[in-house]
């Protein structure tokens, strides 16, 4: 029983470390034992996003520097009631599962929370990105093969 209490406290400590450091997933392996902890993505972005060791200022919620025109456009999209699908990671955007395949989605495609909308490759790992919302794709903001940053808008969706 005392050992179970210690293990539970260790897990709680790991969760607290995850929260303090903004970690979304943690995996620890020791011999044959393994523990994987996952939590939901945080709703806010860090105050500065490091890029190749350089910290750049940004407008809150954008993840990057924006011009006044870009900020106005974002406000206009929000006023239209569009929902942004943002990249959860830094990597390379791919609109298709393979070079000779049809795109996952197109403008006008209906999506739900589980619809795969693209792939973002990070460190040779292909990460499927899901819509996490329901509606109709109104805008595709990236081209296949483009570099994408954390929090960058990939698609805009008109909710159902």
C-alpha positions in Angstrom: 0.0 0.0 0.0 2.8 2.4 0.9 4.5 1.7 -2.5 1.2 2.5 -4.3 1.0 5.9 -2.5 4.6 6.6 -3.6 3.9 5.7 -7.2 0.7 7.9 -7.2 2.7 10.8 -5.8 5.4 10.4 -8.4 2.7 10.5 -11.2 1.2 13.6 -9.6 4.7 15.2 -9.5 5.2 14.4 -13.2 1.8 15.9 -14.1 2.8 19.1 -12.2 6.1 19.2 -14.1 4.2 18.9 -17.3 1.9 21.8 -16.4 4.8 24.0 -15.3 6.8 23.4 -18.5 3.8 23.5 -20.9 4.3 19.9 -21.9 1.5 18.1 -23.7 2.9 14.6 -23.7 5.5 12.8 -21.6 6.8 9.2 -22.0 9.1 7.5 -19.5 10.6 4.1 -20.0 12.7 2.2 -17.4 13.5 -1.4 -18.2 10.2 -3.1 -18.9 8.2 -0.4 -17.2 6.7 2.5 -19.1 4.4 5.4 -18.4 2.8 7.7 -21.0 1.1 10.9 -19.8 -0.9 13.1 -22.2 -3.0 16.2 -21.5 -4.9 18.6 -23.7 -3.2 21.3 -25.7 -2.9 24.6 -23.7 -5.1 27.3 -25.1 -2.5 30.1 -25.0 0.8 30.4 -26.7 4.1 31.3 -25.1 5.1 35.0 -25.0 7.9 34.4 -27.5 8.5 31.6 -29.9 12.2 30.7 -30.3 13.4 30.2 -33.9 16.9 28.9 -34.4 17.9 30.3 -31.0 16.3 33.8 -31.7 13.3 35.0 -29.8 10.9 37.1 -31.8 8.0 39.2 -30.5 4.5 38.5 -31.7 0.9 39.5 -31.4 -0.9 37.4 -28.7 -2.3 34.2 -30.0 -0.6 34.4 -33.4 2.8 32.7 -32.6 4.7 35.0 -34.9 5.2 38.7 -35.9 2.3 40.1 -37.9 1.8 43.3 -39.8 -1.2 45.6 -39.3 -2.8 44.2 -42.5 -2.4 40.6 -41.2 -3.9 41.5 -37.9 -6.8 43.3 -39.6 -7.4 40.2 -41.8 -7.4 37.9 -38.8 -9.9 40.2 -37.1 -12.1 40.1 -40.2 -12.0 36.3 -40.3 -13.0 36.2 -36.6 -15.9 38.6 -37.4 -17.0 36.3 -40.2 -17.3 33.5 -37.6 -14.5 31.4 -39.1 -12.6 29.0 -36.9 -8.8 28.6 -37.4 -7.2 25.2 -37.6 -3.6 25.8 -36.4 -0.5 23.7 -36.5 0.3 22.1 -33.1 3.9 21.7 -34.1 6.8 23.1 -36.2 7.5 21.2 -39.4 6.6 20.8 -43.1 3.0 21.0 -44.3 1.7 18.4 -46.7 -1.8 18.6 -48.1 -1.7 15.0 -49.4 -0.8 11.6 -47.9 1.7 11.0 -50.7 3.0 13.0 -53.7 0.7 11.4 -56.2 -2.5 11.3 -54.0 -5.5 13.6 -53.9 -5.5 16.2 -51.1 -7.0 15.3 -47.7 -9.5 18.1 -48.1 -10.4 21.0 -50.5 -12.2 24.2 -50.1 -15.9 23.3 -49.5 -15.0 20.0 -47.9 -17.1 19.0 -44.8 -15.0 18.1 -41.8 -15.6 16.9 -38.3 -13.4 16.7 -35.2 -11.8 13.5 -36.4 -11.2 14.4 -40.0 -7.5 14.3 -41.0 -6.9 17.6 -42.8 -3.1 17.4 -43.5 0.2 16.0 -42.4 2.9 18.0 -40.7 6.3 16.3 -40.9 8.6 17.0 -37.9 11.9 15.2 -37.5 11.1 12.5 -40.1 7.8 11.7 -38.3 4.5 12.2 -40.3 2.0 13.7 -37.9 -1.7 13.6 -39.0 -3.5 16.8 -38.1 -7.2 16.5 -37.3 -9.7 19.3 -37.8 -10.9 19.2 -34.1 -14.0 21.1 -35.2 -17.0 20.5 -37.5 -17.8 22.6 -40.5 -16.9 23.5 -44.0 -13.4 24.4 -45.2 -13.5 28.0 -46.3 -9.7 28.7 -46.8 -6.5 26.7 -47.2 -3.7 29.0 -45.9 -0.7 26.8 -46.8 0.8 25.1 -49.8 2.2 21.6 -49.7 5.9 21.5 -48.9 5.8 24.9 -47.0 7.5 25.2 -43.6 4.9 25.8 -40.8 5.4 27.2 -37.3 3.7 26.3 -34.1 0.3 28.0 -33.9 0.3 29.0 -37.6 -3.1 29.0 -39.3 -3.4 26.1 -41.7 -7.1 26.2 -42.5 -10.2 28.3 -41.8 -13.5 26.6 -41.2 -17.1 27.9 -41.2 -18.6 26.0 -38.2 -21.8 24.0 -38.7 
